[in-house]
Each structure stands twice: as C-alpha cells, then as structure tokens.
C-alpha cells in the first residue's frame, strides 16, 4: 500500500470492503480509558451506528477521548458477544466493523505526483464503484519544499491518506472567486495513511473545490483544486446521477457521505 504512505507505521491493517473499494481503518493499538486520537473517534462513531441500527441510543460524546461512558457502553457489547479482552483490542474492533451498517454515496480518488507543481488526476465514482468523471487536479500548497515535509506544514501540500468525506452542493460561503461556482467535497477525518499523523495537529479544513479558470490550476492552502468548468460538471453528476442529498455548506455540522482517497501518483 505504498501509494498511501511515505513511511511505514505499525497497524492492525483492519479494512472494510465497499463494492470495488477497500477502506483501511485507523486502528493500530489497544485502546483504554484516557487514550486520545482519530482511532478513538472512529471507533466511537462506528459503535454509535451499531447502536442506532439496533434501536439503542448513544450515551457518550463522539470525540477523540476514550472516556468512562464509552468504556462502559462498549463493555456491554463485549459481554454480549463473549469477547474476553481487558481493554479494547483487535477482536472487538473487527466485530464492530463487521456489524456496522455504513453506506456511502460516492468514492473519489485523487492521484497526486510527489512533485506537486505537476498536475494530478481527480476521479469520481458512484457507490457501485463505477467511474463517472475524471479530470485534472492539483494539491500544491504554499511551500517550496518537498511534499513529504510540506504535507505536515500549515497551508502545505494536500496530505496523502484515506478520508471519510461529505459533498456540499452549494457554494462555500457564496465565495465563487476562492471556491468556484459549484459544490465542494469536505475531507473530515483521515482513516489511513500519512494524514493520520498530522490531522487535527496542524492540518484541518481540507476541501476539493474549484476557484480557477487557469488550465494549469493555482496553488491552494492545502486543498485539492480543480478547474471551475470541471467542478460544475461534478456538481451536475452528483445531483443528477449519484443522487446525493442536498447539503448546505458548513464547517460545524459533520456529514459523512463518501470516501476520498488522496494517493501518490507513483508512475509520473
């Protein structure tokens, strides 16, 4: 899986299949009370969906902290399925993944070269994994250093990883000049890859958006940039063909309706 990494980290390599795509999860350690991180957030979120589809409420806050209310709640799950783990380990995580109902409307692949001054490729797939649209894209930040370093810097190159994401149909803040004349993809949380090391530390608010008429595409502050004509074509496909529900632009209400793969373009 070198296309997602610039370096190797220890991981359980847990993954889940969605039609033609495999999504790697951020679980790489046993979890216990007091732990913090994206892996904690993801497990809390997945378990909340499990509870919802079993007609139960969620009696804990979905955040990045492994607290006592979550520990007590998930212990009931372990008891129900006779899981004998002192903390929350791979057996519990695997079973929650298997039993969680999670549908997505879209999958996006963005292949970016290590030399981010060069153009990459944006590919939009429907929820069956069929390609709907492809065009040029650029994930070049504001720093003239190699991508491996730039990714970790504020306003740097778009970080490599697998993200859960949403699509917002309207124009972000009605700002056509910066974001283009159509909708945006918002990358909420990385699940796998280099981005998991730096997200919520000094990187956040990553989008895929328009905002340029230049065929070479402009630099961004960490987002993936597309030509205005192409982002408008994407909007039409998302509404007419993929039938994505309408979402107003937001920075505060989190929706997860798709998956975005930001990948290395190995053979540039």
N, C-alpha and C positions, 0 to 999 in steps of 0.2 A: 504493500500500500504506500509506496514511496511518493505517489502523487499528492498525498495529504501531509507529508512530513518533510521537515528539514532536519529533524533529529529524531531519535527513537526514544519513546518513553515506555515504562512498564505499563501494561494494560491487560485486563482480562480479555480484551478483544470481543466483548459482547456486541452482537449486532442483531438487527431485525430486518426481515425482507418485506418490501412493499412492491409487489409485482416485479418489475425488472430492476429494481434498485435495492441495494443493501445499505442500511444506515447503521454506522458504528456508533456505539453509545460511550459516554464518558466515564464508565465505571472501571476503576483501576486499583481499588483498595477496599478493605473492610471499612465500614462506617460505624461510628459510635457517637454517643452524645458529646457535643462540643465541636465536632468536625464541621468545617465550612468549605463550600466550593460549589462549582457547577454540577458536580456529580450528586451532591446532596439535593440541589434544586431539582434536577432531572428526576431523581427517584421520588421526591415528594410530589412532583407533578404527575408522573406516571401512576403512582399509587392513588392519587386523588381521582384519576379517571377510572381506575379499577373500582373504587368505592362508588363512584357515580353510576356506573353501569351495573352495580349490584344494589342499587337503591339505598345507598348509605351516604350520609353527609361526611364532610371533611372537617375534623375537629382540630386542625393545626394550620398554621400560616405557611403558604408556599413561598419559601425564601431559601437562602443558601446556608442556613444554620440548622444543624441536626440537634433539635431540642427535645425536651422530655415529652411534650404532647405527641410529636411524631413517633418517638420511640415506643410509646405506649400503644399507639394506633397500629403500627406495623408489627408489633409483637402479637397482636390479636391475629394478624394474617399468618404469621409464622406458626402460631398454635393451631390454627385451622388446618394448615397443610402439613403439620408434624415436621417442621423444619427445626433442626437442632443446631442452631448457631448462637453463640453468646452475643455477638454483635450482628451487624447486617453484612453478610458476605455474599459470595457469588451464587449460592443456591437460592437465596431469597431474591436477588436481583434478576436471575434468569426466569424465575417463576412469575414475577411481576411483569416482566417483558412479554412472556408468553400469554398472559391472561389479560393484558391491557388492550382495549379497543382504541385504535388511533388511526383515523383516516386523513389523507391529505388530498387536496385538490390539484396540486402541481408539484413538479420537481424541476429544478433549474441547475444546470451545470455551467460554471464559468471557468474556462481554461485560460490561465494567465501565464505568460513566459516569465522566467526569472528576471529578464531584462524588461522591466515594466514600462519602459519608454516605447516598447513594441506593443502592437495590438494583440488582444486575445480574442476569445470567442464565447459568446453567450448562446445557450441552448435551452429552450423551453419545452418541457414535456408535460403531457396530461397525466392524470392519475393512473392510467394504464401503462405509463412508461413510453408512450408513442411521441416522437418528435413533432412538435407543432411549429417551431420557428427557430431560426438561427441567424445571428448577425455578429458584427464586430463589437468588442467591448474593451475597456481599459480600466485597470485597477492601480494606477500610478499615483502615489501620494506626493507630498510636498518636499521630500528629502532626496538629495542626490547621493545616496549611499546604496549599497547592495540590498536587495529585497529582504534577505534574512534579517538584517538589522532594522530596516525601515518599517517592517511589519509591526514591530514592538514599540514604535515611536508614535506619539500623538500626531495625527494627520499624516501617517505613513501609508505605505502600500497596503492594499486590502489583504488581510491575513488569510492564509490557507486553512481550510477546515470544512467540516460539515455543520451546517446551521439549521435549526428549525426557524421558520420564517413566516411572514404574512405578506399578502398583497393588499395594498391600499389603492382603491380605484380612482380616487380624486387626486388633485394636485396638492402636493405638500405645502401647506400654509399659503396656497394660491401663488406660490413663487415660481413662475414659469422660467424666469431667467436662470435660476440656480438649479432647478429640479426638472425642467421640461414641461411639456403641455399635457402630460398624462399621469398615470399612476406610478407608484414606486413599490419595490419589494423591500421589506424591512427585515434585517437579519437579527433576530432577538437573542439567541443563545447558540454558541458553538457546542456541538456534541462530541467532536472528534477532531484531532489534528492540532497543528501548531497554535491555532487560535485559542484553544482551551487554556493555554498558559498565560495569555495576556488579556483576555476579555475581562471586563469589569475592573481591570487594574489601570491601564491607561488607554484602552480602546473601548469604544461603545458607539451606539448610534450608526451602525453601518447599513447603508442602503444600496440598492441598484436603481439608478434613476437616469433621466435624460438631462438636458440643460446645455446642449451644444449643437450647432449646425456644422461644426468642423468635422470633416471626414477623418482626420487624424485623432479626434477626440481629445478633450482637455484633461489636465490633471485634476484630481479630486482631493478631498481632505480625508481620504480613507475609504471612500465608496467605490463602487463599480459604475462607470459612466458609459452611457450609450447615446447614439445619435437620436435627436428628437423624433425624426421620422420613424425610427425603429421602436422607440418606447411607445409611440402611438399605435403602431401595428400590434405590439404586445398587448396593449390595453384592449383592443378590439377582440383579440383571440381569447383573453382571459374572461371577457364578458360574454361573447357570443358562442364560443366553442367549449371552453373549460367550465363555463357557468359558475365562475367564482362569485360568492356573495359580495354585495357591495359593502365596503368598509370605508368609513371616514378616516382621514389622516389623523394619526395620534402618536404621541410619544409616551403615553401613560397607560393606556388600556392594551394589554398584551393579547394578541391573537396568534394562533399557530395553525396555519392552513396549508403549509407546504414545507419542502426541504430544499435548501440551496447548498450545492457542492462547489466550493471555491478550490480549484485544483491547479496543480502545476502543469503547465504545457511542457512536457518532457522533451519531445522532439520538435524544437522550434526551428 
